[in-house]
Amino acid sequence: MSNMERRVSRLESQSRRAVAGAALLGLLVGVLLGAGQSPTAKRLVGTGLTIVDGEGHPIIDLAPDSNGAGRIHVRDGKGTAEVVLSVGSRGGGLDLFNAAGLRLAKLGASPTGDGMLLLTDTGGSPLARLGRWEREGGGRLWTAPVSDSSTP
């Protein structure tokens, strides 16, 4: 390894430690400032919160989506969101993804506003859907992909 490569590697390590140290210091200051207040009076205000691992990679994000509704992403070590909890105009939803970012399951509202469960294969294609997609006919269970008009 050349002298330049060693210097760059050392600077990168120092940078990661500095970012982690600054985050830890900010958290410590926040805890100290809030320690003198009543536990019921504590309030964190902001547009989002990101929890990172020791190397600064985001693990959990709490923030509004583009419509202003709440959203929580739980990410793997590579940053891929594998669990997404969200709220919206039709209620709450839970989405589970694989490490490639493809949906494995969805629990939430169907297009008619009724409850829905969607299970997919490793490629993201529907395997089974339980819920109501049309007002007439009640709930249905699909065990194979169906037309686009019934895709949640």
N, C-alpha and C positions, 0 to 999 in steps of 0.2 A: 504494500500500500504506500503510495507516495505521500510526501509531506503535505501536499495540498489536500489530498483525500482525507488524511487524518484531521487536518484543521477544519474542513467542512463538516466532517462527522462530529467533531467535538462541539462546533458551533450549533449544529442541529440539536444535539443533546442538551446543551445549555439553554437553547430557545424553548424546548419542550418543558424543561424544569422551570424556567422563568414563567411560562404561561400557567403551569400547574400551581406554582407558588403564588402568583397573583390571584388566581381563582380561589385558592385556599385562604389567602389573606382577606379577600373580599367577603368570603363566607364567615370568617372569624369576626371581622368588623361588624357584619350584619347581626351575628349572634350576640356580640357584646352590646351593641346598641339596643337590641330588642330585649336583653336580659332584664333590664330595669322596669319593663312594662308588665302589666297584668297579662297572663297567658291568654285571656279572652280578648284582649285588645290588639294582639299581633295581627298584622295584615301585610302581605306582600303584594305590591302593585307593580305591574309591568305588562308588556305586550307579549311576553313569552318567557319560558324557563327551559334551559337545557342542562341536563346532568351529563357529565362526561366521565370517561374512565381515566385511569392514571396517565394515559398518553394523549388525552385531550379529544378523543373520539366521542361523538354524541351517543349516549346510550338511551336516554329518555328525553323527549321533547314534549312540552306542554305549551300549546299556542292555539290561537284561532285559525280557522281555515280561511279561504278567500271570501266566504260569506259571513265571517265573524262568529261562527259557531265553534265551540270548544273541541279540541282534538288532542289526543295523547298518542305518541309514537313510542314504542319500545323497540329498540334496535339491537342487532347483534354486534359483535366486535368489529365488523366491517362497515357498519353504518346502515345496513339494510333494515328497514322497518318490517318486523315480523309480526307485531301485534299493534293494531290501530283501534283505539276506542274513540268514537266520535258521536256528536249530537248534531241534529239538524232539524229542519222543519217537520220531518216525519218521525222524529224520535231518535233514540240512541241506536248505535250500531257497533258491532265488533267484527273486525276482519283479521284473519290469520293468514300469514304469507310464509312461503318457504324461503330458504336462503338466497334463491335466485330472484326473489321479489314477486313471484307468481302466487295468486290467491289460492289458499287451500280450503278456506271456509269463510262464510259470512253469516252473521246473525243480525237481523234488523227488520226493517219494514219492506214489504213487497211493494210493487207499483200501485196496488190498491190501498196501501196503508195498513194491511194486516201483517201479522208476524210471518217471517220467512227464515228458512235455513237453506243455505246453498253449500254443497260440497263439491270440490273439483279434484281433478287428477293432478299429477305433478306438473303438467303442462299448462294448467289453468283452465282447462275445458270442463264444463259442468258434468258431474257424474249423477248427482241427485239434487232435486230442489223440492222443498216442502213449503207450501204457502199458496196464496191466492194471487193470480196474476190478472184475472178477469172477474167481474162482478158475478156473472152467471156461472153456475156450475160448481161453486164452492172451491174448497182447497183441492189441490192436486199434488201428486208426487210424480216428478219426472225422473226417470232412471236413464235417460239419454239426452244429449243436447237437443234443443228444440229451436223453433224459429226465433229470429232476432226480436220480434215484437214481444216475446215473453221473457227476454233476457233482462235480469234485474240491473 
